[in-house]
Amino acid sequence: MSKDAILGAIRRGLKRGPLPADQRAMIDGRLASHPRHLIPARSRLPRPEQVALFVANVGKEFGTVARVADADAVPTAIAAYLAQQNLAPRFVLAPHPDLAALPWASAPMLEFEARRAQPDDLVAVQHGYAAIAETGTLMLPSGPERPTTLNILAETEIVVLRASRIVGAYEEAWDLLRDGRTGGFMPRNVMLVTGPSRSADIEQTLELGAHGPRRLHVILIDDDPAALPAP
């Protein structure tokens, strides 16, 4: 059933007639222009400070960040984090070409399978699409190369993110997603992840891992020279 047929059925159920021309023009204009809401001033920073703000906000939300000089250092950084957390060097990996191209032979102790996550997977390594500095949030759209189950099922989630994909505000992250869509279609699902899963619903006691991973670790590849800290 087409979108117009679905909306028409809803209008008939609400005993409304066809959408007036002025309302349709307003909706079409809004969809085409992507108007901005208020942009917090805290995200309007030079690139080094913007990336530093993202790192600081991840920490405020109980996540951790390790910065590496280039993609070649990612396997070693993953091995070091798993050892630090006393976790086995096994994980499920997003079947993304960027992750498949990493030099995994540099960390031969690692064992992984490239697939979607299963309930018994303890560690997942996800490909980071983009991130928002103002809140330390990761944007993780769904797709065959970036399964959503990796964000939910494993107790520990590691996200490999390039510094060049960090933006200041949410609107800029949605711009990246719209510009990169294939065939005009948006992803079926877009997860905005700010820190590990947590809840304080029971006796106001914070519990990590309430609805998903209890650990969130970002491996940040410093691929943007303009975003490097001052020497």
C-alpha positions in Angstrom: 0.0 0.0 0.0 1.4 3.4 -0.9 2.0 6.2 1.5 -0.9 8.3 0.1 -3.3 5.3 0.5 -2.3 4.8 4.1 -2.6 8.5 4.9 -5.9 8.6 3.1 -7.2 5.7 5.1 -6.2 7.5 8.3 -8.0 10.7 7.3 -11.1 8.7 6.4 -11.0 7.1 9.8 -10.7 10.5 11.5 -13.6 11.7 9.2 -11.4 14.3 7.6 -11.3 15.2 3.9 -8.3 15.4 1.6 -5.4 17.4 3.0 -5.8 21.1 2.0 -3.4 22.4 -0.6 -1.9 25.0 1.8 -1.2 22.3 4.4 0.4 20.0 1.9 2.6 22.8 0.6 3.7 23.6 4.1 4.5 19.9 4.8 6.3 19.5 1.5 8.3 22.7 2.1 9.4 21.6 5.6 10.5 18.1 4.4 12.5 19.7 1.6 14.2 22.5 3.6 15.1 20.6 6.9 14.7 23.7 9.1 17.0 24.0 12.1 16.0 24.2 15.7 18.0 26.1 18.2 21.7 25.0 18.0 23.4 25.0 21.5 26.3 27.4 21.6 28.4 24.8 23.4 28.8 22.9 20.1 30.0 25.9 18.1 33.7 25.3 18.7 36.9 24.9 16.7 37.5 21.4 15.6 40.0 20.3 18.3 37.7 21.6 21.0 34.6 20.0 19.3 36.3 16.6 19.4 37.4 17.1 23.0 33.8 18.0 23.9 32.6 14.7 22.4 35.3 12.8 24.4 34.4 14.6 27.6 30.7 14.0 27.2 31.2 10.3 26.5 33.0 10.1 29.8 30.2 12.0 31.6 27.8 9.3 30.4 29.8 6.4 31.8 31.5 5.6 28.5 35.2 5.5 27.6 37.3 6.7 24.7 40.7 5.6 23.4 42.3 7.8 20.7 44.5 6.2 18.1 46.7 7.8 15.4 45.3 5.7 12.5 43.1 2.8 11.6 46.1 0.4 11.7 46.2 0.8 15.5 42.6 -0.3 16.0 43.1 -4.1 16.5 45.8 -3.5 19.1 43.5 -1.0 20.9 40.7 -3.5 20.9 43.0 -6.1 22.4 44.3 -3.7 25.0 40.8 -2.7 26.1 39.5 -6.3 26.4 42.6 -7.2 28.5 42.0 -4.2 30.7 38.4 -5.3 31.3 39.6 -8.9 31.9 37.4 -10.0 29.0 38.2 -12.9 26.6 39.7 -11.7 23.2 36.6 -12.8 21.3 33.9 -10.7 19.7 31.4 -10.4 17.0 32.3 -7.8 14.3 30.1 -5.6 12.1 30.5 -6.9 8.5 31.5 -3.4 7.3 34.3 -3.1 4.7 36.1 -0.5 6.8 36.4 -3.0 9.6 37.2 -5.9 7.4 40.2 -3.9 5.9 41.8 -3.4 9.3 45.2 -5.2 9.9 43.8 -7.9 12.2 47.0 -9.9 11.9 48.7 -7.3 14.1 46.7 -8.6 17.0 46.8 -12.4 16.5 45.2 -13.2 19.9 41.9 -11.7 18.7 39.1 -14.1 17.6 36.0 -12.7 15.8 33.2 -13.5 13.4 31.7 -10.8 11.1 27.9 -11.2 11.5 24.9 -9.9 13.4 25.0 -10.4 17.2 23.4 -13.3 19.0 22.1 -13.3 22.6 25.2 -15.2 23.9 27.7 -12.8 22.4 29.6 -10.9 25.1 31.4 -8.3 23.1 30.4 -6.5 19.9 32.5 -4.3 17.7 30.4 -1.8 15.7 31.2 0.7 12.9 30.5 4.2 14.0 28.6 6.2 11.3 28.8 9.6 13.0 28.8 11.3 16.4 27.4 14.4 18.0 29.8 16.5 20.2 27.1 18.5 22.1 25.9 15.4 24.0 28.6 12.7 23.3 26.1 10.7 21.2 26.8 8.1 18.6 24.7 7.9 15.5 24.3 4.2 14.4 22.0 3.7 11.4 21.0 0.1 10.6 22.1 -1.7 7.5 23.5 -5.1 6.4 27.0 -3.8 7.2 26.0 -2.3 10.5 23.5 -4.7 12.3 21.4 -3.1 15.0 21.8 -6.2 17.2 25.4 -5.3 17.8 24.1 -2.2 19.7 21.8 -4.2 22.0 22.7 -7.8 22.7 26.3 -7.8 23.8 27.3 -6.8 27.3 30.2 -4.8 26.0 30.0 -2.6 22.9 33.1 -1.2 21.2 32.5 1.4 18.5 35.2 2.3 15.9 34.7 6.0 15.0 36.7 8.4 12.8 37.2 11.9 14.2 36.2 13.3 10.8 32.7 12.0 11.5 32.2 14.0 14.7 29.9 17.0 14.2 28.8 19.7 16.7 25.0 19.4 16.6 22.3 16.8 15.9 21.1 18.6 12.8 24.6 18.2 11.2 24.6 14.5 11.9 21.2 14.1 10.1 22.7 16.1 7.2 25.5 13.5 6.9 22.9 10.8 6.9 20.7 12.4 4.3 23.7 13.2 2.0 24.9 9.6 2.3 21.7 7.8 1.7 21.5 5.4 -1.2 18.7 5.4 -3.7 16.9 8.2 -1.8 16.0 5.9 1.1 16.7 6.5 4.8 17.8 3.6 7.0 15.0 1.6 8.6 16.4 2.3 12.0 18.7 5.0 13.4 20.0 4.5 17.0 21.3 7.5 18.9 23.5 6.0 21.7 24.7 8.2 24.6 26.7 6.0 26.9 26.0 2.5 28.1 22.5 1.3 28.8 21.4 2.4 32.3 18.3 2.9 34.5 17.5 4.3 37.9 13.8 3.2 37.9 14.3 0.9 41.0 14.8 2.8 44.2 16.6 5.5 42.3 19.8 3.3 42.1 21.7 3.6 38.9 22.1 0.2 37.2 24.3 -0.1 34.1 23.3 -2.6 31.4 19.6 -2.3 32.2 18.4 -2.6 28.6 21.6 -3.2 26.6 25.4 -3.0 26.9 26.8 -2.2 30.4 30.0 -1.0 28.8 30.5 1.4 25.8 34.0 2.0 24.6 34.8 4.2 21.6 38.0 3.8 19.6 38.5 7.2 18.0 40.7 7.3 14.9 42.4 10.7 14.6 42.0 11.0 10.8 41.2 14.7 10.8 44.3 16.9 11.1 42.2 19.9 11.9 40.8 18.1 15.0 44.1 17.1 16.6 44.9 18.7 20.0 47.4 21.5 20.0 51.0 20.2 20.5 
